[in-house]
Amino acid sequence: MNTYPISQTEAPAPLKPTRIEQAWQGPPQCRSCGIRHLVLFSELRREDFALIHDPIDEVELGAGEKLYQADVTGRHVYTLREGLVKLVRYLPDGTQRIVRLLRQGDVAGLEATLGEPYQHHAVVLDHAVACRIPVSTIQNLSAHTPRLHSQLMQRWQRAVAEADTWVTELSTGPAKQRVAHLLLKLAEYSDPESLFIPSREDVGAMLGITTETASRVIADLRRRGVIERAAPGRHRVDLERLERLANP
């Protein structure tokens, strides 16, 4: 069974093997991947898998652990299979700003394919499982098949579009409107009947508001029944009412 050690500078927290198996063993698992239609290798053909020589690992991380950290030149790109990951930048005063969230099927660390350092800290919000793909594999496939190149361009475009959304919808307007937009965005990622809502500190860092303001707005939404507790750590949200708050 293949293992692929990771640099401690790339991910300070140790990456744990999944409950199902210690690590992927490469192409057969990629071909049968249950979310392959969402991931970076979605358009590869059978003959393309012969170009994959380095092991592709499946790694499992708990809340608060890092896929990688900023300013480190990484050796891997990650496809998120499950969970939610925040991309964080720290400001000179030590406060954090969350610039984007990654969900199932999203790719993290694409800058590593250009030999560039990671631009953010990639921190797990809600238990995550990811495929860890060596940059050498991406480079080899890119050199030999146009299908991966097309997927890479699509992923870059998606990242740009998501960044625009964060600026236009989540960083402007009154606090209650920003929170409503965020909850609608989170509901796109998962079941609105069992929604994971980040901590008040994280909500503030995503929206450019204080933790106190985030707490006050969410408490008000609870009182009004827009948010209801569904299970430990999970919430039910009223999408229609959130839409009215987000787009008055």
Residue frames as qw, qx, qy, qz and C-alpha x, y, z in Angstrom:
[[0.000, 0.890, 0.456, 0.000, 0.00, 0.00, 0.00],
 [0.438, 0.485, -0.019, 0.757, 1.44, 3.36, -1.04],
 [0.331, -0.814, -0.295, 0.377, 2.21, 6.11, 1.42],
 [0.446, 0.605, 0.097, 0.652, 3.37, 9.59, 0.48],
 [0.449, -0.514, -0.370, 0.630, 4.96, 11.62, 3.29],
 [0.151, 0.888, 0.256, 0.350, 4.22, 15.33, 3.35],
 [0.400, 0.321, -0.306, 0.803, 6.57, 18.14, 4.27],
 [0.305, -0.572, -0.597, 0.473, 5.91, 19.59, 7.70],
 [0.056, -0.313, 0.026, 0.948, 6.19, 23.07, 6.18],
 [0.229, -0.167, -0.635, -0.719, 3.47, 22.20, 3.70],
 [0.633, -0.504, -0.372, -0.456, 1.03, 20.97, 6.33],
 [0.050, -0.512, 0.649, -0.561, 2.10, 21.46, 9.96],
 [0.723, -0.159, 0.461, -0.490, -0.66, 19.20, 11.30],
 [0.206, -0.190, 0.933, 0.225, -0.12, 15.50, 10.47],
 [0.616, 0.135, -0.340, -0.697, -2.42, 14.13, 7.78],
 [0.553, -0.135, 0.758, -0.317, -4.33, 11.12, 9.01],
 [0.068, -0.007, -0.895, -0.441, -5.23, 8.11, 6.84],
 [0.591, -0.170, -0.202, -0.763, -8.89, 7.61, 6.07],
 [0.661, -0.191, 0.589, -0.424, -11.00, 5.13, 7.96],
 [0.903, 0.340, 0.046, -0.259, -11.52, 3.09, 4.79],
 [0.903, 0.201, -0.013, 0.380, -7.91, 2.69, 3.68],
 [0.540, -0.549, 0.024, 0.638, -4.54, 4.20, 4.41],
 [0.014, 0.579, -0.304, -0.757, -3.99, 5.71, 0.98],
 [0.769, 0.559, 0.052, -0.307, -5.10, 5.60, -2.59],
 [0.670, -0.232, 0.579, 0.403, -3.03, 3.45, -4.90],
 [0.122, -0.319, 0.488, 0.803, -3.44, 5.60, -7.97],
 [0.263, 0.096, -0.523, -0.805, -5.26, 5.26, -11.27],
 [0.256, -0.323, -0.893, -0.181, -7.82, 2.49, -10.50],
 [0.143, -0.567, -0.612, 0.532, -9.24, 4.54, -7.64],
 [0.064, 0.369, -0.118, -0.920, -9.26, 7.70, -9.76],
 [0.217, -0.063, -0.738, -0.636, -11.20, 5.90, -12.51],
 [0.367, -0.460, -0.802, -0.102, -13.86, 4.70, -10.07],
 [0.108, -0.079, -0.410, 0.902, -14.03, 7.89, -7.97],
 [0.053, 0.621, 0.771, -0.128, -17.59, 8.61, -6.87],
 [0.091, 0.889, 0.195, -0.404, -17.24, 12.37, -7.50],
 [0.563, -0.084, 0.456, 0.684, -14.99, 12.12, -10.52],
 [0.264, 0.712, 0.498, 0.418, -17.42, 14.26, -12.54],
 [0.216, -0.968, -0.129, 0.011, -16.57, 17.13, -10.17],
 [0.625, -0.633, 0.234, 0.393, -12.83, 16.80, -9.83],
 [0.001, -0.750, 0.433, 0.500, -9.72, 17.83, -11.72],
 [0.170, -0.228, 0.888, 0.361, -9.41, 14.53, -13.62],
 [0.596, 0.374, 0.510, -0.495, -13.05, 14.47, -14.77],
 [0.658, 0.653, -0.106, -0.360, -12.23, 14.60, -18.50],
 [0.114, -0.538, 0.814, 0.185, -9.31, 12.17, -18.55],
 [0.858, 0.212, -0.294, -0.365, -9.65, 9.11, -20.75],
 [0.967, -0.238, 0.081, 0.041, -8.49, 5.59, -20.06],
 [0.790, 0.360, -0.109, 0.484, -5.19, 6.07, -21.89],
 [0.021, 0.814, -0.213, 0.539, -4.43, 9.21, -19.87],
 [0.747, -0.622, 0.152, -0.181, -4.25, 7.27, -16.62],
 [0.923, 0.095, -0.056, 0.369, -1.13, 5.53, -17.89],
 [0.350, 0.658, -0.176, 0.643, 0.61, 8.90, -17.47],
 [0.511, -0.741, 0.170, -0.401, 0.02, 8.90, -13.70],
 [0.701, 0.252, -0.602, 0.288, 3.15, 7.47, -12.10],
 [0.083, 0.247, -0.615, 0.744, 3.27, 9.06, -8.64],
 [0.196, -0.428, -0.867, 0.163, 0.77, 7.96, -5.96],
 [0.267, -0.472, -0.135, -0.829, -2.34, 10.03, -5.38],
 [0.206, -0.116, -0.829, 0.507, -3.17, 9.88, -1.68],
 [0.395, -0.669, -0.418, -0.470, -6.49, 10.33, 0.05],
 [0.296, 0.078, -0.575, 0.759, -6.07, 12.26, 3.30],
 [0.395, -0.710, -0.550, -0.194, -8.49, 13.00, 6.10],
 [0.252, 0.212, -0.348, 0.878, -8.31, 16.08, 8.31],
 [0.241, -0.653, -0.670, 0.259, -10.24, 17.37, 11.29],
 [0.007, 0.950, 0.218, 0.224, -11.50, 20.88, 11.91],
 [0.343, -0.906, 0.211, 0.133, -8.62, 23.32, 12.44],
 [0.717, -0.219, 0.482, 0.454, -5.99, 21.24, 10.60],
 [0.217, 0.753, -0.263, -0.563, -4.22, 22.65, 7.55],
 [0.881, 0.429, 0.172, 0.107, -3.90, 21.29, 4.05],
 [0.652, 0.261, -0.021, 0.712, -1.02, 23.73, 3.59],
 [0.270, -0.791, -0.227, 0.501, 0.20, 27.12, 4.76],
 [0.370, 0.928, 0.049, 0.011, 0.93, 30.38, 2.97],
 [0.065, 0.895, -0.440, -0.037, 4.34, 31.34, 1.57],
 [0.579, -0.325, 0.739, 0.116, 5.51, 27.72, 1.30],
 [0.453, 0.418, -0.591, -0.521, 6.33, 26.28, -2.12],
 [0.776, -0.084, 0.505, -0.369, 4.26, 23.12, -2.14],
 [0.063, -0.262, 0.901, 0.339, 4.60, 19.78, -3.86],
 [0.124, 0.349, 0.929, 0.015, 0.88, 19.00, -4.11],
 [0.363, -0.146, -0.218, -0.894, -2.47, 20.16, -5.42],
 [0.174, 0.139, 0.876, -0.428, -5.61, 19.10, -3.55],
 [0.401, -0.271, -0.542, -0.687, -9.10, 18.13, -4.71],
 [0.332, -0.135, 0.605, -0.711, -11.65, 18.32, -1.91],
 [0.296, -0.159, -0.901, -0.274, -13.82, 15.19, -1.74],
 [0.428, -0.676, -0.598, -0.041, -15.76, 16.05, 1.42],
 [0.469, -0.550, -0.335, 0.604, -16.03, 18.91, 3.87],
 [0.131, 0.962, 0.152, 0.183, -15.35, 22.63, 3.89],
 [0.689, -0.153, -0.045, 0.707, -12.00, 24.45, 3.81],
 [0.027, 0.980, 0.129, -0.152, -11.31, 28.14, 4.33],
 [0.658, 0.366, -0.010, 0.659, -8.55, 30.06, 2.55],
 [0.401, -0.866, -0.201, 0.220, -7.07, 32.53, 5.03],
 [0.492, 0.512, -0.160, 0.686, -4.77, 35.51, 4.85],
 [0.501, -0.636, -0.373, 0.453, -3.44, 37.24, 7.94],
 [0.166, 0.924, 0.078, 0.336, -3.32, 41.03, 8.02],
 [0.405, 0.486, -0.448, 0.632, -0.33, 42.98, 9.47],
 [0.378, -0.506, 0.356, -0.689, -2.23, 43.51, 12.74],
 [0.102, -0.165, 0.954, -0.230, -2.61, 39.74, 13.16],
 [0.644, 0.273, 0.413, -0.583, -6.30, 39.54, 12.31],
 [0.362, 0.031, 0.858, 0.364, -7.41, 37.02, 9.73],
 [0.522, 0.410, -0.063, -0.745, -9.41, 37.52, 6.57],
 [0.580, 0.138, 0.799, 0.077, -11.10, 34.54, 4.93],
 [0.165, 0.429, -0.384, -0.800, -11.03, 35.16, 1.20],
 [0.646, 0.143, -0.515, -0.546, -12.87, 32.08, -0.03],
 [0.702, -0.193, 0.613, -0.306, -14.38, 28.73, 0.94],
 [0.304, 0.301, -0.826, -0.368, -13.69, 25.45, -0.83],
 [0.779, -0.016, 0.368, -0.508, -16.33, 22.73, -1.10],
 [0.759, 0.026, 0.644, 0.092, -16.63, 19.25, -2.60],
 [0.703, 0.560, 0.352, 0.261, -14.97, 19.10, -6.02],
 [0.101, 0.984, -0.147, 0.017, -12.96, 22.32, -5.60],
 [0.829, 0.220, -0.184, 0.480, -9.20, 22.38, -6.20],
 [0.374, -0.920, 0.081, 0.090, -6.79, 24.00, -3.75],
 [0.564, -0.577, 0.423, 0.413, -3.17, 25.01, -4.26],
 [0.750, 0.594, 0.246, 0.157, -3.17, 25.42, -8.04],
 [0.094, 0.952, -0.290, -0.002, -0.43, 28.03, -7.70],
 [0.639, -0.475, 0.585, 0.156, 1.95, 25.17, -6.86],
 [0.803, 0.380, 0.412, 0.204, 1.73, 24.00, -10.49],
 [0.387, 0.884, -0.039, 0.258, 3.48, 27.26, -11.46],
 [0.677, 0.106, -0.379, 0.622, 6.22, 26.79, -8.88],
 [0.126, -0.614, 0.101, -0.773, 4.71, 29.59, -6.80],
 [0.040, 0.017, -0.796, 0.604, 4.30, 29.55, -3.01],
 [0.150, -0.603, -0.782, -0.050, 0.83, 28.88, -1.67],
 [0.006, 0.494, 0.083, 0.865, -1.04, 32.18, -1.38],
 [0.582, -0.523, 0.020, -0.622, -3.19, 31.27, 1.61],
 [0.193, -0.181, 0.897, -0.354, -3.45, 29.10, 4.67],
 [0.607, -0.113, -0.571, -0.541, -5.91, 26.32, 3.75],
 [0.150, -0.166, 0.771, -0.596, -7.65, 25.40, 7.02],
 [0.284, -0.312, -0.875, -0.238, -10.37, 22.80, 7.50],
 [0.385, -0.278, 0.155, -0.866, -13.65, 24.17, 8.84],
 [0.821, -0.070, 0.282, -0.492, -15.72, 21.02, 8.88],
 [0.706, -0.197, 0.672, 0.103, -14.05, 17.56, 8.69],
 [0.518, 0.694, -0.284, -0.412, -12.52, 17.15, 5.23],
 [0.800, -0.040, 0.539, 0.259, -11.29, 14.39, 2.93],
 [0.322, 0.835, -0.242, -0.374, -9.04, 15.40, 0.04],
 [0.913, 0.265, 0.118, 0.287, -7.06, 13.85, -2.79],
 [0.300, -0.815, 0.313, 0.386, -3.42, 14.93, -2.59],
 [0.816, 0.534, 0.163, 0.150, -2.02, 15.08, -6.12],
 [0.601, -0.383, 0.217, 0.667, 1.71, 15.55, -6.74],
 [0.229, 0.808, -0.120, -0.529, 2.57, 18.60, -8.83],
 [0.144, -0.377, 0.800, 0.444, 4.76, 16.30, -10.96],
 [0.345, 0.358, 0.866, 0.053, 1.63, 14.37, -11.95],
 [0.287, 0.832, 0.308, -0.361, -0.19, 17.56, -12.96],
 [0.035, 0.739, -0.433, -0.516, 2.80, 18.74, -14.98],
 [0.256, -0.142, 0.896, 0.333, 3.21, 15.39, -16.75],
 [0.349, 0.556, 0.753, -0.045, -0.47, 15.19, -17.67],
 [0.193, 0.860, 0.100, -0.461, -0.52, 18.80, -18.81],
 [0.069, -0.587, 0.615, 0.523, 2.41, 18.15, -21.12],
 [0.118, -0.068, 0.938, 0.320, 0.81, 15.10, -22.75],
 [0.047, 0.536, 0.827, 0.164, -2.94, 15.66, -22.83],
 [0.050, -0.320, -0.115, -0.939, -4.94, 18.82, -23.63],
 [0.512, -0.558, -0.585, -0.289, -7.83, 17.49, -21.54],
 [0.558, -0.512, -0.417, 0.502, -6.16, 18.31, -18.23],
 [0.250, 0.013, 0.052, 0.967, -5.07, 21.72, -19.52],
 [0.277, -0.472, -0.455, -0.703, -8.71, 22.52, -20.25],
 [0.610, -0.599, -0.517, 0.038, -9.71, 21.48, -16.75],
 [0.512, -0.273, -0.242, 0.778, -6.96, 23.61, -15.20],
 [0.033, 0.213, 0.201, 0.956, -8.20, 26.67, -17.09],
 [0.468, -0.558, -0.516, -0.452, -11.75, 25.98, -15.93],
 [0.635, -0.511, -0.457, 0.356, -10.56, 25.73, -12.31],
 [0.333, -0.088, -0.077, 0.936, -8.68, 29.01, -12.54],
 [0.186, -0.367, -0.364, -0.836, -11.79, 30.65, -14.01],
 [0.576, -0.581, -0.560, -0.129, -13.97, 29.23, -11.22],
 [0.555, -0.373, -0.353, 0.654, -11.57, 30.60, -8.61],
 [0.126, 0.087, 0.105, 0.983, -11.70, 34.07, -10.21],
 [0.380, -0.473, -0.494, -0.623, -15.52, 33.97, -10.35],
 [0.625, -0.543, -0.534, 0.172, -15.72, 32.91, -6.70],
 [0.426, -0.204, -0.206, 0.857, -13.35, 35.73, -5.71],
 [0.092, -0.277, -0.275, -0.916, -15.59, 38.23, -7.53],
 [0.532, -0.550, -0.567, -0.304, -18.62, 36.87, -5.66],
 [0.588, -0.437, -0.452, 0.508, -16.90, 37.31, -2.31],
 [0.237, -0.059, -0.030, 0.969, -16.08, 40.93, -3.13],
 [0.229, -0.257, -0.361, -0.867, -19.45, 41.91, -4.57],
 [0.627, -0.451, -0.488, -0.407, -21.85, 39.97, -2.35],
 [0.765, -0.423, -0.429, 0.226, -20.07, 39.14, 0.89],
 [0.518, -0.180, -0.198, 0.813, -17.99, 42.24, 1.51],
 [0.051, -0.180, -0.129, -0.974, -20.49, 45.01, 0.75],
 [0.492, -0.485, -0.468, -0.552, -23.80, 46.14, 2.19],
 [0.531, -0.582, 0.297, -0.540, -25.26, 46.00, 5.73],
 [0.143, -0.373, 0.896, -0.193, -24.10, 43.23, 8.04],
 [0.663, 0.159, 0.609, -0.405, -27.45, 41.40, 7.99],
 [0.728, 0.602, -0.106, -0.312, -27.42, 41.34, 4.19],
 [0.267, 0.614, -0.743, -0.001, -23.87, 39.98, 4.13],
 [0.372, -0.191, 0.856, -0.305, -24.74, 37.22, 6.61],
 [0.759, 0.367, 0.349, -0.410, -27.79, 36.27, 4.54],
 [0.608, 0.655, -0.401, -0.200, -25.65, 36.04, 1.40],
 [0.019, 0.497, -0.856, 0.140, -23.13, 33.87, 3.26],
 [0.559, 0.008, 0.742, -0.370, -25.77, 31.46, 4.55],
 [0.775, 0.522, 0.082, -0.348, -27.23, 31.16, 1.04],
 [0.413, 0.660, -0.623, -0.069, -23.75, 30.43, -0.27],
 [0.222, -0.321, 0.884, -0.256, -23.20, 27.76, 2.40],
 [0.715, 0.229, 0.504, -0.428, -26.58, 26.23, 1.51],
 [0.675, 0.600, -0.322, -0.285, -25.33, 25.81, -2.06],
 [0.194, 0.533, -0.816, 0.107, -22.53, 23.65, -0.65],
 [0.049, -0.006, -0.960, 0.276, -24.69, 21.36, 1.49],
 [0.240, -0.536, -0.785, -0.196, -28.18, 20.43, 2.66],
 [0.134, -0.487, 0.087, -0.859, -30.09, 23.52, 3.96],
 [0.774, -0.488, -0.221, -0.338, -31.78, 21.17, 6.42],
 [0.863, -0.417, -0.016, 0.286, -28.43, 20.24, 7.98],
 [0.420, 0.818, -0.112, 0.377, -26.17, 23.23, 7.44],
 [0.698, -0.287, -0.213, 0.620, -22.76, 23.74, 9.01],
 [0.046, 0.964, 0.064, 0.254, -22.37, 27.37, 10.11],
 [0.605, 0.292, -0.396, 0.626, -18.81, 28.51, 10.90],
 [0.425, -0.482, -0.464, 0.609, -17.86, 30.15, 14.17],
 [0.047, 0.956, 0.259, -0.133, -18.81, 33.78, 14.73],
 [0.339, -0.686, 0.364, 0.531, -15.13, 34.69, 14.43],
 [0.415, 0.034, 0.727, 0.545, -14.92, 32.98, 11.05],
 [0.242, 0.766, 0.581, 0.130, -18.16, 34.58, 9.87],
 [0.110, -0.934, -0.014, 0.339, -16.73, 37.99, 10.78],
 [0.378, -0.484, 0.558, 0.559, -13.47, 37.21, 8.97],
 [0.415, 0.336, 0.743, 0.404, -15.38, 36.14, 5.86],
 [0.132, 0.821, 0.523, 0.189, -17.61, 39.20, 5.76],
 [0.333, 0.362, -0.101, 0.865, -15.30, 41.96, 7.00],
 [0.457, -0.698, -0.105, -0.542, -17.40, 42.60, 10.12],
 [0.138, -0.505, 0.701, -0.484, -16.57, 42.24, 13.80],
 [0.266, -0.087, -0.955, 0.096, -17.16, 39.02, 15.69],
 [0.136, 0.304, 0.604, -0.725, -19.61, 40.90, 17.90],
 [0.471, 0.325, -0.150, -0.806, -21.63, 42.07, 14.91],
 [0.449, 0.118, -0.825, -0.322, -21.67, 38.56, 13.44],
 [0.123, -0.175, -0.898, 0.385, -22.90, 37.18, 16.78],
 [0.271, 0.335, 0.363, -0.826, -25.62, 39.81, 17.06],
 [0.508, 0.275, -0.401, -0.711, -26.93, 39.24, 13.52],
 [0.419, 0.034, -0.897, -0.136, -26.96, 35.43, 13.83],
 [0.000, -0.219, -0.789, 0.574, -28.66, 35.65, 17.24],
 [0.406, 0.327, 0.109, -0.847, -31.35, 37.85, 15.69],
 [0.529, 0.200, -0.641, -0.518, -31.87, 35.36, 12.84],
 [0.241, -0.075, -0.946, 0.205, -32.27, 32.62, 15.44],
 [0.181, 0.283, 0.562, -0.756, -34.88, 34.61, 17.36],
 [0.506, 0.374, -0.106, -0.770, -36.82, 35.18, 14.17],
 [0.822, 0.115, 0.534, -0.164, -36.70, 31.52, 13.21],
 [0.573, 0.717, -0.328, -0.224, -34.63, 32.01, 10.06],
 [0.390, 0.414, -0.804, 0.172, -32.01, 29.70, 11.59],
 [0.820, -0.401, 0.124, -0.390, -32.96, 26.69, 13.72],
 [0.200, -0.495, 0.844, -0.055, -30.80, 24.06, 15.39],
 [0.828, 0.158, -0.352, -0.407, -31.29, 20.72, 13.62],
 [0.946, -0.149, -0.216, 0.192, -28.60, 18.59, 15.31],
 [0.566, -0.687, 0.140, 0.433, -25.34, 19.14, 17.19],
 [0.350, -0.399, 0.449, 0.719, -23.27, 21.43, 14.99],
 [0.138, 0.265, 0.733, 0.611, -25.95, 21.54, 12.27],
 [0.202, 0.405, 0.326, -0.830, -28.70, 24.03, 11.47],
 [0.326, 0.564, 0.720, 0.237, -31.83, 24.34, 9.38],
 [0.069, -0.322, 0.041, 0.943, -32.23, 27.60, 7.42],
 [0.441, 0.689, 0.517, -0.253, -35.24, 29.23, 5.76],
 [0.481, 0.052, 0.457, 0.746, -34.00, 29.88, 2.22],
 [0.112, 0.744, 0.506, 0.420, -36.96, 32.03, 1.16],
 [0.326, -0.926, -0.159, 0.107, -36.53, 34.42, 4.06],
 [0.587, -0.441, 0.281, 0.618, -32.78, 34.53, 3.54],
 [0.412, 0.386, 0.510, 0.649, -33.33, 35.44, -0.11],
 [0.058, -0.898, -0.355, -0.253, -35.51, 38.37, 0.96],
 [0.493, -0.811, 0.047, 0.313, -32.89, 39.55, 3.44],
 [0.609, -0.196, 0.414, 0.648, -30.06, 39.18, 0.94],
 [0.172, 0.231, 0.515, 0.807, -31.91, 40.95, -1.88],
 [0.073, 0.555, 0.574, -0.598, -34.27, 43.48, -0.27]]
